[in-house]
Amino acid sequence: MSEDKRIKVLVLADHPLSPSGVGSQTKYVIEALLQTDKFSFICFGGAIKHENYEPMKVDPHGDNWVIIPTDGYGTQDMIRSAIRSHEPDILWFMTDPRFFGWLWDMEDEIRPLIPMVYYHVWDNKPYPMFNKTFYESTDYVATISKVTDDILKNVSPDVPSKYIPHAVDSDIYKKLPEDHIESFKKEHFGDTYEDSAEKFIFFWNNRNARRKQSGSLIFWFKEFLDRVGHDKAILLMHTDVRDVHGQDLVAIINNIGLINGEVIFSQQKVSPEILSHMYNMADCTVNVADAEGFGLATLESLSCETPIIVTMTGGLQEQVTNGDEWFGIGLEPASKAIIGSQEVPYIYEDRVSGVEVVDALEKMYNMSKEDREALGKKGRGHVMKNYNFEVFAKTWQNFMLNVHEEAGSWETRKGYKSWELIEI
């Protein structure tokens, strides 16, 4: 289909070729829509540092997928310029609403011309009534998790919405042959391979940020080792150990004496294929964050048939169980503190008990290999049934085609009015 006949989408999100969860899911959505031969994309690629700011075309899509490197997620003037110069049919944006207050402030300029579609994440209750204005300044909302979907339906029930959870590429994130993984272990551990070969591996793949509880996990892992023996297990953490938004993890392991290979850091960005090897190498993947919109790493882990230990918060709780079966260990919060800021007046922070985390690590460690493998296989089945790429792609295709059909754009714009009648 020629470019001028395609539905053109202006995208605001993390750079879609970046390794972040938001970036990868943005890429997946775009690729799913390009499959239809009915869409083209102009993307503001934000949330990373850029070597240059020249627009780039993504092979093999050419003019149908152009990325404009951007600081942050853009500015009002950039949006005005993009709308006038590119004449998109839909504005699609994704991530936490705190990043888009400036965008909703100009919805009266955007929505008379084109619909605004928001892929929404929210971590927890109480129902954020302070987001109501944002929701109702949007034409359509896609929700990232069952928690987010429930929140939207209670805060703004009249806003058209669709539950579309994240998905993983199960052709990449899958169970790999044992001899293949052993070779990877030898390469990964190098001179320490012989010493590490029989150790139980817990994997943690997250940003080193406050809510991810990275420092707490290291302290709790030491308590676990004190129970079972310091030569029995490894905590492999794929993260930036000195992230400005997190803790100095090297200082922590030095302080508590985990300096003999008990905690290993993987700091280089790696391809999805290498990441899949890391999940396969692990016996269990852990996420004990106090807030998590979805938690993509644990879904990738389950797709590789590696069971998980997670906090029962946000999107993590729908991954670890389907309500009938479990695919790992879910930890109920020991406390639900109300925290907040000037932007977010209130939200629950789900803190787990250190004792329960240590118990869960020990329970997973003591589980037979056969039982862990059974958990992992069920987890893979859960991913394939509820978070597979085929359903993800088809849902997004139908959703966005429906948006264009119902809302139109420019001369065909419908379903929007900039005023309302209020009885006084």
C-alpha positions as CSV (number, residue, x, y, z in Angstrom):
1,M,0.0,0.0,0.0
2,S,1.3,3.5,-0.8
3,E,2.4,5.7,2.1
4,D,-0.2,8.3,1.5
5,K,-3.0,5.7,1.9
6,R,-1.7,4.2,5.1
7,I,-2.9,5.2,8.5
8,K,-0.1,7.3,9.8
9,V,0.6,7.1,13.6
10,L,2.7,9.6,15.6
11,V,4.3,7.7,18.4
12,L,5.6,9.1,21.7
13,A,7.5,6.5,23.9
14,D,10.9,5.1,24.7
15,H,13.1,4.7,21.6
16,P,11.6,1.6,20.0
17,L,15.0,0.1,19.4
18,S,16.1,0.5,23.0
19,P,16.3,-2.4,25.4
20,S,13.8,-1.0,27.9
21,G,10.5,-2.7,28.6
22,V,8.6,0.3,27.2
23,G,10.9,0.4,24.2
24,S,10.6,-3.3,23.3
25,Q,6.8,-3.3,23.7
26,T,6.6,-0.2,21.5
27,K,8.6,-2.0,18.9
28,Y,6.3,-5.0,19.1
29,V,3.2,-2.9,18.7
30,I,4.7,-1.1,15.6
31,E,5.8,-4.4,14.0
32,A,2.4,-5.9,14.6
33,L,0.7,-3.0,12.9
34,L,3.1,-3.0,10.0
35,Q,2.2,-6.6,9.3
36,T,-1.2,-5.4,8.1
37,D,0.3,-3.2,5.3
38,K,-2.1,-0.5,6.5
39,F,0.0,1.7,8.8
40,S,3.1,3.9,8.8
41,F,4.9,5.4,11.8
42,I,6.7,8.6,12.8
43,C,8.3,7.9,16.3
44,F,9.7,10.3,18.8
45,G,12.4,8.0,20.2
46,G,12.9,9.3,23.8
47,A,14.3,8.2,27.2
48,I,17.9,7.5,26.0
49,K,21.0,9.5,25.2
50,H,21.5,10.0,21.5
51,E,24.8,10.3,19.6
52,N,23.0,12.4,16.9
53,Y,19.5,13.6,16.3
54,E,19.1,12.8,12.6
55,P,15.9,11.0,11.7
56,M,16.5,7.3,10.9
57,K,14.5,4.9,8.8
58,V,14.1,1.3,10.2
59,D,15.0,-1.4,7.7
60,P,13.3,-2.9,5.8
61,H,10.3,-0.5,6.3
62,G,11.8,2.7,4.9
63,D,9.5,5.6,5.0
64,N,6.9,3.6,6.8
65,W,8.9,3.6,10.0
66,V,10.9,6.7,10.8
67,I,12.4,7.4,14.2
68,I,13.2,11.0,15.3
69,P,15.7,10.9,18.3
70,T,14.2,13.1,21.1
71,D,15.1,14.3,24.5
72,G,12.5,13.1,27.0
73,Y,9.3,12.4,25.1
74,G,9.1,15.7,23.2
75,T,7.7,19.2,23.7
76,Q,4.5,20.9,22.8
77,D,6.1,22.8,19.9
78,M,7.5,19.5,18.6
79,I,4.0,18.0,18.6
80,R,2.5,21.0,16.9
81,S,5.3,20.8,14.2
82,A,4.9,17.1,13.7
83,I,1.1,17.2,13.4
84,R,1.3,20.0,10.8
85,S,4.2,18.6,8.8
86,H,3.4,14.9,8.9
87,E,-0.4,15.1,9.2
88,P,-0.7,11.8,11.3
89,D,-4.1,10.1,11.7
90,I,-3.5,9.0,15.3
91,L,-1.3,10.0,18.2
92,W,-0.2,7.0,20.2
93,F,1.7,7.3,23.4
94,M,2.9,4.9,26.1
95,T,4.3,4.8,29.7
96,D,3.5,6.4,33.1
97,P,1.0,9.4,32.9
98,R,3.4,11.5,35.0
99,F,5.5,12.0,31.8
100,F,2.6,13.3,29.7
101,G,0.9,16.1,31.7
102,W,2.3,18.6,29.1
103,L,0.7,16.6,26.3
104,W,-2.8,16.4,27.9
105,D,-2.5,20.2,28.5
106,M,-2.7,20.6,24.7
107,E,-5.3,18.0,24.0
108,D,-7.7,20.8,22.8
109,E,-5.2,21.5,20.0
110,I,-4.7,17.8,19.1
111,R,-8.0,16.1,19.4
112,P,-10.1,18.2,17.1
113,L,-7.7,16.9,14.4
114,I,-6.7,13.4,15.4
115,P,-7.6,10.9,18.2
116,M,-5.2,10.4,21.1
117,V,-4.6,6.7,22.1
118,Y,-2.8,6.0,25.3
119,Y,-1.2,2.6,26.3
120,H,-1.6,3.0,30.0
121,V,0.3,1.6,33.0
122,W,-0.6,2.1,36.6
123,D,1.0,0.0,39.4
124,N,-1.5,-0.1,42.2
125,K,-4.6,1.1,44.0
126,P,-6.2,3.2,45.7
127,Y,-8.1,4.3,42.6
128,P,-6.1,7.3,41.3
129,M,-9.0,9.8,41.0
130,F,-6.3,12.4,40.2
131,N,-5.8,10.7,36.8
132,K,-9.5,11.1,35.9
133,T,-8.8,14.3,33.9
134,F,-6.0,12.6,32.0
135,Y,-8.1,9.6,31.1
136,E,-11.0,11.8,30.0
137,S,-8.7,13.9,27.8
138,T,-7.9,10.8,25.8
139,D,-10.0,9.1,23.1
140,Y,-9.0,5.5,23.7
141,V,-7.0,3.8,26.4
142,A,-5.3,0.4,26.1
143,T,-4.5,-1.1,29.6
144,I,-1.3,-3.0,30.3
145,S,-2.5,-5.2,33.1
146,K,-5.7,-6.4,34.9
147,V,-4.9,-4.0,37.7
148,T,-4.7,-1.1,35.3
149,D,-7.8,-2.2,33.5
150,D,-9.8,-2.3,36.8
151,I,-8.5,1.1,37.8
152,L,-9.5,2.7,34.5
153,K,-13.0,1.2,34.5
154,N,-13.6,2.5,38.0
155,V,-12.0,6.0,37.6
156,S,-13.3,6.8,34.1
157,P,-15.8,4.1,33.0
158,D,-17.0,6.1,30.0
159,V,-13.6,6.2,28.3
160,P,-13.3,3.5,25.6
161,S,-10.7,1.0,26.7
162,K,-9.2,-2.4,25.9
163,Y,-7.1,-4.7,28.0
164,I,-3.9,-5.6,26.0
165,P,-1.2,-7.0,28.2
166,H,2.5,-7.2,27.2
167,A,3.7,-10.2,25.2
168,V,7.0,-11.9,24.6
169,D,8.6,-13.4,21.5
170,S,8.3,-17.1,22.3
171,D,10.5,-18.0,19.4
172,I,13.4,-16.2,21.1
173,Y,12.4,-16.7,24.8
174,K,12.1,-20.5,24.9
175,K,13.7,-23.6,26.5
176,L,17.1,-24.3,25.0
177,P,19.1,-27.6,24.9
178,E,21.0,-28.3,28.1
179,D,24.4,-28.8,26.3
180,H,23.8,-25.4,24.6
181,I,23.3,-23.8,28.0
182,E,26.3,-25.5,29.5
183,S,28.5,-24.0,26.8
184,F,27.0,-20.6,27.5
185,K,27.8,-21.1,31.2
186,K,31.4,-21.9,30.5
187,E,31.7,-18.8,28.4
188,H,29.8,-16.6,31.0
189,F,31.6,-17.8,34.1
190,G,35.0,-18.3,32.5
191,D,37.7,-19.3,35.0
192,T,35.1,-19.7,37.8
193,Y,32.9,-22.2,35.7
194,E,34.1,-25.3,37.6
195,D,33.3,-23.7,40.9
196,S,29.9,-22.4,39.7
197,A,28.7,-25.3,37.6
198,E,26.7,-27.0,40.4
199,K,25.5,-23.9,42.1
200,F,21.8,-22.9,42.1
201,I,21.4,-19.6,40.1
202,F,18.8,-17.0,41.0
203,F,18.5,-14.4,38.3
204,W,17.4,-10.8,38.7
205,N,16.9,-8.7,35.6
206,N,15.8,-5.1,36.4
207,R,16.8,-1.6,36.5
208,N,18.7,-0.7,39.7
209,A,16.0,1.7,41.0
210,R,14.6,2.3,44.4
211,R,11.3,0.5,43.9
212,K,13.0,-2.6,42.5
213,Q,14.4,-3.4,46.0
214,S,17.8,-4.3,44.6
215,G,19.8,-3.6,47.8
216,S,17.2,-5.4,50.0
217,L,17.4,-8.5,47.8
218,I,21.2,-8.7,48.3
219,F,20.8,-8.5,52.0
220,W,18.1,-11.1,52.0
221,F,20.1,-13.3,49.7
222,K,22.9,-13.3,52.3
223,E,20.4,-14.4,54.9
224,F,19.4,-17.3,52.6
225,L,23.1,-18.2,52.1
226,D,23.6,-18.2,55.9
227,R,20.9,-20.9,56.0
228,V,22.0,-23.2,53.2
229,G,25.7,-22.4,52.8
230,H,27.6,-19.7,50.9
231,D,28.9,-22.2,48.4
232,K,25.4,-23.4,47.3
233,A,23.9,-20.5,45.2
234,I,24.6,-17.5,43.1
235,L,22.6,-14.3,42.6
236,L,23.1,-13.1,39.1
237,M,22.0,-9.5,38.7
238,H,21.7,-8.0,35.2
239,T,21.7,-4.3,35.9
240,D,23.7,-1.1,36.2
241,V,25.3,-1.4,39.6
242,R,25.7,2.4,40.0
243,D,22.5,3.7,38.4
244,V,21.9,7.2,39.7
245,H,18.3,6.2,40.6
246,G,19.4,3.1,42.6
247,Q,22.0,1.9,45.1
248,D,25.7,1.3,44.9
249,L,25.4,-2.5,44.7
250,V,29.2,-3.0,44.7
251,A,29.4,-1.1,48.0
252,I,26.7,-3.3,49.5
253,I,28.3,-6.7,48.6
254,N,31.6,-5.4,49.9
255,N,30.1,-4.3,53.1
256,I,28.3,-7.6,53.9
257,G,31.2,-9.8,52.6
258,L,29.6,-11.3,49.5
259,I,32.9,-11.0,47.6
260,N,33.6,-14.6,46.7
261,G,31.3,-14.9,43.7
262,E,28.0,-15.2,45.7
263,V,26.7,-12.2,43.8
264,I,27.6,-11.7,40.1
265,F,26.8,-8.6,38.1
266,S,26.1,-8.5,34.4
267,Q,26.2,-4.9,33.3
268,Q,26.5,-4.9,29.5
269,K,23.4,-4.5,27.3
270,V,22.8,-7.8,25.5
271,S,20.6,-9.0,22.7
272,P,17.3,-10.8,23.4
273,E,18.9,-14.0,22.3
274,I,21.7,-13.7,24.9
275,L,19.1,-12.7,27.5
276,S,17.2,-15.9,26.7
277,H,20.3,-17.9,27.4
278,M,20.6,-16.2,30.8
279,Y,17.0,-17.1,31.7
280,N,17.8,-20.7,30.6
281,M,20.9,-20.7,32.7
282,A,19.0,-19.7,35.8
283,D,17.0,-22.0,38.1
284,C,14.7,-19.2,39.1
285,T,14.0,-15.5,38.3
286,V,13.2,-13.1,41.1
287,N,11.4,-9.8,41.2
288,V,10.5,-8.4,44.7
289,A,9.7,-4.8,43.6
290,D,7.3,-2.8,45.7
291,A,5.5,-1.5,42.6
292,E,5.5,-3.0,39.1
293,G,3.2,-2.1,36.2
294,F,3.8,-5.3,34.5
295,G,7.4,-6.7,34.9
296,L,8.5,-8.0,31.6
297,A,11.5,-9.9,32.8
298,T,9.5,-12.5,34.7
299,L,7.2,-13.0,31.7
300,E,10.3,-13.7,29.5
301,S,11.6,-16.1,32.2
302,L,8.4,-18.1,32.2
303,S,8.5,-18.2,28.4
304,C,11.9,-19.9,28.9
305,E,10.3,-22.4,31.3
306,T,12.2,-20.9,34.3
307,P,9.9,-20.4,37.3
308,I,9.6,-17.1,39.2
309,I,9.4,-15.6,42.7
310,V,7.5,-12.3,42.7
311,T,5.7,-9.8,44.8
312,M,1.9,-10.0,44.4
313,T,1.7,-6.5,43.0
314,G,0.7,-4.9,39.7
315,G,1.1,-7.1,36.7
316,L,3.4,-9.6,38.5
317,Q,0.5,-11.2,40.2
318,E,-1.3,-12.2,36.9
319,Q,2.0,-13.8,35.7
320,V,2.7,-16.1,38.6
321,T,-0.8,-17.5,38.8
322,N,-3.9,-17.8,36.6
323,G,-6.1,-18.1,39.6
324,D,-6.0,-21.9,39.6
325,E,-2.4,-22.8,39.0
326,W,0.9,-21.3,40.1
327,F,4.0,-20.9,38.0
328,G,6.3,-20.0,40.8
329,I,6.0,-18.4,44.3
330,G,3.9,-15.3,44.8
331,L,4.6,-13.2,47.9
332,E,1.8,-11.3,49.4
333,P,2.8,-7.8,50.7
334,A,3.6,-7.7,54.4
335,S,2.6,-4.0,54.4
336,K,0.8,-1.7,52.0
337,A,2.0,1.8,52.8
338,I,0.4,4.8,51.2
339,I,3.2,6.9,49.7
340,G,3.0,9.8,47.2
341,S,4.3,13.1,45.9
342,Q,3.0,16.4,44.5
343,E,2.3,14.6,41.2
344,V,1.0,11.4,42.6
345,P,-0.8,12.2,45.8
346,Y,-1.4,8.6,46.9
347,I,-0.6,5.0,45.8
348,Y,0.1,1.8,47.7
349,E,3.7,0.7,48.0
350,D,3.7,-3.1,48.4
351,R,6.5,-4.1,50.7
352,V,7.3,-7.8,51.2
353,S,8.7,-9.3,54.3
354,G,12.4,-10.2,54.2
355,V,11.7,-13.4,56.2
356,E,9.2,-14.4,53.5
357,V,11.6,-13.7,50.7
358,V,14.3,-15.8,52.3
359,D,11.8,-18.6,52.9
360,A,10.8,-18.4,49.2
361,L,14.4,-18.6,48.1
362,E,14.9,-21.6,50.3
363,K,11.7,-23.3,49.1
364,M,12.7,-22.9,45.5
365,Y,16.2,-24.1,46.2
366,N,15.0,-27.2,48.0
367,M,12.4,-28.0,45.3
368,S,13.4,-31.0,43.2
369,K,14.7,-30.3,39.7
370,E,11.7,-32.2,38.3
371,D,9.2,-30.0,40.3
372,R,10.9,-26.8,39.1
373,E,10.8,-28.0,35.5
374,A,7.1,-28.8,35.9
375,L,6.5,-25.3,37.2
376,G,8.4,-23.9,34.3
377,K,6.6,-25.9,31.7
378,K,3.2,-24.8,33.1
379,G,4.5,-21.2,33.1
380,R,5.4,-21.5,29.4
381,G,1.9,-22.8,28.8
382,H,0.5,-19.8,30.7
383,V,2.5,-17.4,28.5
384,M,1.6,-19.1,25.3
385,K,-2.1,-19.0,26.1
386,N,-2.4,-15.5,27.6
387,Y,0.6,-13.4,26.4
388,N,1.5,-14.8,23.0
389,F,2.6,-12.7,20.1
390,E,-0.2,-13.8,17.7
391,V,-3.0,-12.7,20.0
392,F,-1.1,-9.5,21.0
393,A,-0.6,-8.6,17.3
394,K,-4.2,-9.4,16.3
395,T,-5.6,-7.5,19.2
396,W,-3.5,-4.4,18.5
397,Q,-4.4,-4.5,14.8
398,N,-8.1,-4.7,15.4
399,F,-8.0,-2.1,18.1
400,M,-6.1,0.5,16.1
401,L,-8.2,-0.2,12.9
402,N,-11.3,0.3,15.0
403,V,-9.9,3.6,16.4
404,H,-9.4,4.9,12.9
405,E,-12.8,3.7,11.8
406,E,-14.7,5.2,14.7
407,A,-12.7,8.4,15.3
408,G,-11.4,9.3,11.9
409,S,-8.9,12.1,11.4
410,W,-8.7,15.6,9.9
411,E,-11.6,16.0,7.4
412,T,-13.2,12.7,8.7
413,R,-12.7,13.4,12.4
414,K,-15.8,12.3,14.5
415,G,-16.8,11.4,18.0
416,Y,-15.1,14.5,19.5
417,K,-16.4,17.8,20.7
418,S,-14.5,20.5,22.6
419,W,-17.5,21.5,24.8
420,E,-20.0,20.1,27.1
421,L,-23.3,21.2,28.6
422,I,-23.4,21.5,32.3
423,E,-26.6,22.3,34.2
424,I,-26.1,25.0,36.9
